[in-house]
Every structure is written in structure tokens, then in C-alpha cells.
Amino acid sequence: KEMMQMAPNSNFNFPISLEGDRFRSGNYVLDLTAKSGENEWSWTREFTIDADDARKLNREDVMIDNHANWWMIGSIVLVILLLGVILYLLIQKKKARANEQEQ
């Protein structure tokens, strides 16, 4: 970002875009450079994001689509229904053969 101002000895949350990707737990390194006129300040800080923090950050990120994938859910339900129908037909066929052998 450019042309931002802040008071001395203050801080603020600076959003970092992941462009729709999810935060993953792990170790990270932040390299930050701030400039003001001819002055320049640089910081390097290592930090860790654990699994709980990653989940929280991902829930709050408005760029991540947290809605269910209805195509995937529909496909899974359809496959389960087809397997149920096939299993039912096989059982009925087996019963019919058993009845034929008894007669």
C-alpha cells in the first residue's frame, strides 16, 4: 500500500490478501519495509499459525468461499442412491433364484 499515515508508536491490523487461498498452519516469515520521505525501516519477524488460528482466519476471510460444494454433495448422494438400487436388485435376484430352486 502507498500513501498511508499513522501516528508514532501506534499499530493497526494490516490485511494481507491470500487471493482466495486458505491460511495453512505452519511457520511463516514476515519481511516488512516502511518508507517515509527519505527514511526507511525494515523488519523481519518469524511467527507461527497453529491449526485453530488458521481455521479462525479462514472463517473470517471474505474472499474464501465457505459454502458447500453442491455439485460434490449431489454427486455423492447420487452414487449412494445408485449403489442402494444395485444392492436392492441383486438381493431381489438372489431371492428369486432361491425361490426357483425350492420349487
Contacts in CASP RR format, 6 or more apart in sequence:
PFRMAT RR
TARGET T0000
AUTHOR 0000-0000-0000
METHOD contacts of the structure
MODEL  1
KEMMQMAPNSNFNFPISLEGDRFRSGNYVLDLTAKSGENEWSWTREFTID
ADDARKLNREDVMIDNHANWWMIGSIVLVILLLGVILYLLIQKKKARANE
QEQ
1 14 0 8 1.000
6 12 0 8 1.000
17 63 0 8 1.000
18 61 0 8 1.000
18 63 0 8 1.000
19 63 0 8 1.000
20 61 0 8 1.000
20 63 0 8 1.000
20 64 0 8 1.000
21 64 0 8 1.000
22 54 0 8 1.000
22 58 0 8 1.000
22 61 0 8 1.000
22 64 0 8 1.000
23 49 0 8 1.000
23 53 0 8 1.000
23 54 0 8 1.000
23 57 0 8 1.000
23 58 0 8 1.000
23 61 0 8 1.000
24 49 0 8 1.000
24 54 0 8 1.000
25 48 0 8 1.000
25 49 0 8 1.000
25 50 0 8 1.000
25 51 0 8 1.000
25 53 0 8 1.000
25 54 0 8 1.000
26 48 0 8 1.000
26 49 0 8 1.000
26 50 0 8 1.000
26 54 0 8 1.000
27 46 0 8 1.000
27 47 0 8 1.000
27 48 0 8 1.000
28 46 0 8 1.000
28 47 0 8 1.000
28 48 0 8 1.000
28 49 0 8 1.000
29 44 0 8 1.000
29 45 0 8 1.000
29 46 0 8 1.000
29 47 0 8 1.000
30 43 0 8 1.000
30 44 0 8 1.000
30 45 0 8 1.000
30 46 0 8 1.000
30 47 0 8 1.000
31 42 0 8 1.000
31 43 0 8 1.000
31 44 0 8 1.000
32 42 0 8 1.000
32 43 0 8 1.000
32 44 0 8 1.000
32 45 0 8 1.000
33 40 0 8 1.000
33 41 0 8 1.000
33 42 0 8 1.000
33 43 0 8 1.000
34 40 0 8 1.000
34 41 0 8 1.000
34 42 0 8 1.000
35 41 0 8 1.000
49 57 0 8 1.000
58 64 0 8 1.000
58 66 0 8 1.000
59 66 0 8 1.000
END
